[in-house]
Amino acid sequence: MDWDALIEAAWQAREKAYAPYSKFAVGAALVAGGKVITGCNVENLSFGLTMCAERVAVGTAVADGLKEIVAVAVVADTELPVSPCGACRQVLAEFGDPLVCLANRTERQVFRLSELLPRASTGILDRRF
């Protein structure tokens, strides 16, 4: 995986974030179907309607007919590399067990999504993929 290129795409997406309330801009870039798809967070005054960068990227990928995500990079200007929220982890799990790179300006960490969200497809649904 070319993490440098994927992280750079995420930083570029972050520049487009709409975060007038929190001032917390996040960028995401994912690889699906050999393509790089990006997303940024889009806030709303009604906070529950805010869309995270990861889910914006997933929605764009699905709209492009791409439904198997193999890698994701998430970036923000944070002290520690930023991590997807629980909702984003669950949405990502719907489309595979991608590698997830968490990055800030100086450091990166790579995990399997299943490390960040174990048993994503079990529980009340009791599904096995």
Helices and strands as residue ranges (DSSP letters): H 3-14, E 27-32, E 35-40, G 47-49, H 53-63, E 69-75, H 86-93, E 99-103, E 108-112, H 113-116
